Every structure is written in structure tokens, then in C-alpha cells.
């Protein structure tokens, strides 16, 4: 069955950077929408970034308002992976970050967590001030 595995999380100081990876097995990311979400204690899951399938030829990306201009989502089809480059991190970015793929419905917003079928277990990001 499809598996998504995140990596790259860790602890950084405010202003620092991290690069998260989402790698898939038994599932091809290039043909599917992929998104990153985050959830911190006591808060709802938040859509961070999404990227359209490679075959769409548009490589459309969408970002949550809180990360625009600081985070960049990209894909590497050769490695069946999607990345999230996070720059200018601040303590409010502290959360468990998860990737998701496979759309239940193309009519749903790409940053709606209910849209996605497959989820990784997440990687923790902690930003200290």
C-alpha cells in the first residue's frame, strides 16, 4: 500500500531554515496533488503548501497565508519526493508537519486536509526565539 514518509524536521532558532522531505513508496507522487500540513498543540490542522501533478504542466503551487514568501514547495520526480523549504522561521511555525497526497475530490481546495487520501506520520519542527 502507499506510504509517505517525512523527514528533515528538527530544532532551529528563529530566522533559521529547514528543508522537509516527503518520500513515497508504492505510490507515484508525480501524478498527484501533494500538500504539506501542520498542526501544533491545541490548534487545528493548517494547510501550508500544495503542488499540482507534474503532468498538469503548470506546476501550480498554493501557500497558506502565514507562510507566503517564506516557504517553497517543490517536487523531484526522479526521487519520487516533494520538498518544503522553510526560511525565516519563527516560533509560530513550531508544529508537526505532515505531507499528504491523493485527492478524494478535485473539487476540494488543495489546502483542505479532507481532500487527501494518504498521509505520512509527520516530522516535528521546533523554532526557538
C-alpha positions as CSV (number, residue, x, y, z in Angstrom):
1,X,0.0,0.0,0.0
2,X,1.0,3.6,-0.5
3,X,3.3,5.1,2.2
4,X,4.5,8.6,2.7
5,X,7.5,9.3,4.9
6,X,8.5,12.8,6.1
7,X,12.0,13.8,7.2
8,X,14.1,16.9,7.8
9,X,12.4,18.2,10.9
10,X,14.4,19.5,13.9
11,X,15.0,22.3,16.2
12,X,16.2,25.7,14.9
13,X,16.4,29.2,16.2
14,X,14.2,32.0,14.9
15,X,15.3,33.2,11.5
16,X,16.8,29.8,10.6
17,X,15.8,27.4,7.8
18,X,14.8,23.8,7.4
19,X,14.1,21.6,4.4
20,X,11.5,18.9,4.8
21,X,11.2,15.9,2.5
22,X,8.2,13.7,1.7
23,X,9.1,10.5,0.0
24,X,6.6,8.0,-1.3
25,X,6.7,4.2,-1.8
26,X,4.2,2.1,-3.7
27,X,2.8,5.4,-5.0
28,X,3.8,7.9,-7.7
29,X,3.7,11.5,-6.5
30,X,4.2,12.9,-10.0
31,X,0.7,12.1,-11.0
32,X,-1.0,13.5,-7.9
33,X,-1.5,16.7,-5.9
34,X,0.7,16.8,-2.8
35,X,0.4,19.1,0.1
36,X,2.0,19.9,3.4
37,X,0.0,20.5,6.5
38,X,1.0,21.3,10.1
39,X,-0.6,21.0,13.5
40,X,0.5,22.4,16.8
41,X,-0.9,21.6,20.2
42,X,-4.4,22.9,20.7
43,X,-4.8,24.1,17.1
44,X,-6.5,22.8,14.0
45,X,-4.5,21.3,11.2
46,X,-3.4,24.1,8.8
47,X,-2.6,23.8,5.1
48,X,0.9,25.0,4.4
49,X,1.6,24.4,0.8
50,X,0.4,22.3,-2.2
51,X,1.7,21.5,-5.6
52,X,-0.1,20.2,-8.7
53,X,0.8,17.0,-10.5
54,X,3.7,17.1,-12.9
55,X,1.6,16.0,-15.8
56,X,-0.5,19.2,-15.4
57,X,2.5,21.0,-16.9
58,X,1.6,24.0,-14.8
59,X,3.3,23.1,-11.6
60,X,0.8,25.2,-9.8
61,X,1.6,25.9,-6.1
62,X,-0.5,27.4,-3.4
63,X,0.6,28.6,0.1
64,X,-1.2,29.3,3.3
65,X,-1.2,33.0,4.2
66,X,1.0,32.6,7.2
67,X,3.9,31.1,5.1
68,X,3.7,33.0,1.8
69,X,7.1,34.4,0.9
70,X,8.9,32.2,3.4
71,X,8.2,28.6,2.4
72,X,8.7,27.0,-1.0
73,X,7.3,23.7,-2.1
74,X,8.9,21.7,-4.9
75,X,9.0,18.2,-6.3
76,X,11.7,15.8,-7.5
77,X,10.1,13.2,-9.8
78,X,13.3,11.2,-10.2
79,X,13.3,10.6,-6.4
80,X,9.5,10.5,-6.1
81,X,9.7,13.2,-3.5
82,X,8.2,16.6,-2.6
83,X,10.1,19.1,-0.5
84,X,9.2,22.1,1.7
85,X,11.9,24.7,2.0
86,X,11.2,26.8,5.1
87,X,13.1,30.0,5.6
88,X,12.8,32.9,8.1
89,X,11.3,30.5,10.6
90,X,9.6,31.9,13.7
91,X,8.3,30.3,16.8
92,X,4.8,30.3,15.4
93,X,6.0,27.8,12.8
94,X,6.5,25.2,15.5
95,X,4.3,22.2,14.7
96,X,4.2,18.6,13.5
97,X,4.5,18.8,9.7
98,X,2.8,16.1,7.6
99,X,2.6,15.5,3.9
100,X,-0.5,14.2,2.1
101,X,-1.3,13.0,-1.4
102,X,-4.1,11.6,-3.5
103,X,-7.2,13.6,-3.9
104,X,-10.7,12.3,-2.9
105,X,-12.2,15.1,-5.0
106,X,-10.6,17.6,-7.3
107,X,-13.4,20.0,-6.3
108,X,-12.0,20.4,-2.8
109,X,-9.5,23.1,-2.0
110,X,-5.9,21.9,-2.3
111,X,-5.2,23.1,1.2
112,X,-8.2,21.3,2.7
113,X,-6.9,18.3,4.7
114,X,-10.2,16.4,4.0
115,X,-9.2,16.3,0.3
116,X,-6.3,13.8,0.8
117,X,-6.2,10.1,1.0
118,X,-2.7,9.3,2.0
119,X,-0.8,10.8,4.9
120,X,2.6,10.5,6.4
121,X,3.2,10.3,10.2
122,X,4.9,13.7,10.3
123,X,8.1,15.3,11.3
124,X,8.4,17.8,14.2
125,X,9.7,21.3,13.7
126,X,10.5,23.4,16.7
127,X,11.6,27.0,16.4
128,X,13.0,28.8,19.4
129,X,13.2,32.5,19.9
